[in-house]
Amino acid sequence: MSERSAPRLPERARRKSKPRIRKLLAAILGTALALLCFDEVWTQWPGAGSRAGGVPRRPSPSSIPAAGRAPSAPVIEQPVASAALVPAPPAPPALPAAGSSPCPQEMVLVAGDYCTAVLQTCARWLDDETLPFARCSEYHRPSRCIGSRVKQRFCIDRYEYTAPGEALPLNYQSFEKSTALCASLGKRLCTETEWTFACEGEDMLPYPYGFRRESVCNQDRTDLYEPNPHYQILADRRERADARPGCVSPFGVFNLAGNMDESVLREGKEHVEPYRNALKGGWWMAARNRCRPATTAHDDYYKDIQIGTRCCASAE
C-alpha cells in the first residue's frame, strides 16, 4: 500500500506565507542575539556577582556608570534620626601645639619678673614659732618685694625625674649625680633662683599653691621610719610624680613642695666645691616645705632616700 501524500496548499497561499515565516524567524533570531550579548556584557561587569543557581544578576540603576544611564535629579541626603544616640567620648587633655612653646613637652616655660628679696609675714602658726623649722599655717597677703625685680625666662621639668619603666621618681641623687643626669638628658641643673621663681611665681607665694598651708602635697607625714626595734631606718614614702594634681605652682610645675628634696646650683662665686648645692622643696616629713627656704648643710656628694632630680634648660 503506498503512502498517502500530504495535502498541498495552493500556490498563491504558499507564496503569501513565505514572507511571514521569514519575518518570524528574523524576530526570533534578533531576540536571541540580544539576550546573548547582554548576558556576555553583564558577566564581565566589574563586581558582578551571581545569585544562587548561577543566574547572573542584572545591574541595578545605581550600579551602572553615569555614562550608561539617563541623567537624574541630584539626591539630597537628609539626616537620619536615631532612637539612641551614643555620646561622643570626652576629648583628651589638650597638649601644647607644636611650636607654641620653646620648651620640650615634658618641661614648662617659666617667664616673668623674679624678686630677689621677699618679705612674708606669718598670720597664724602651725607650730611653736620659736622652733627653727616652725611651719606657718597661713601668711598675710600679699607678699612684699623688698629687693629688685629680675627678668627670668627658662624651661623646667614639669615633674621630678622618673626613670623609664619606673613608677616612682628617682632617689638617692646627690648634687653631683643630678648634674650628670641632667647633662645626659641635654639639660642642666636648675639654679636656686630659677627653682624658687618656678615655685612662687610673680606673686611670691609662700607655698606653690598659695598663702595657706594645705594637705595637697606629699608632706607632714609622721610615719617616717620602718618598724625596726634596733635601728631607725627611714621609710620610703615617695609617691608617683603625678599623684598630687593639687600640688602645683602658678606656672604648672608639680611637687615643688614635699615628695622629694631637689638639688639646685647656688649662684655666687662664694659657693665653691664641695658646697655649691642647696636642697629645695622639702620631702614627705613635717618640715617647712615652702618655696624660699633651702637646706645648705650638705656637701655636693650627699645622697639619701628622699633626694631626687629636676632639670632646667634655656628657653631659646
Beta strands, then each sheet from edge to edge (+ up, - down):
strand 1: 107-115
strand 2: 118-119
strand 3: 122-125
strand 4: 136-139
strand 5: 144-145
strand 6: 149-157
strand 7: 188-189
strand 8: 261-265
strand 9: 277-280
strand 10: 294-295
strand 11: 307-308
strand 12: 311-314
sheet 1: 1+ 6- 12+ 7-
sheet 2: 2+ 5-
sheet 3: 3+ 4-
sheet 4: 10+ 9- 8+ 11+
end
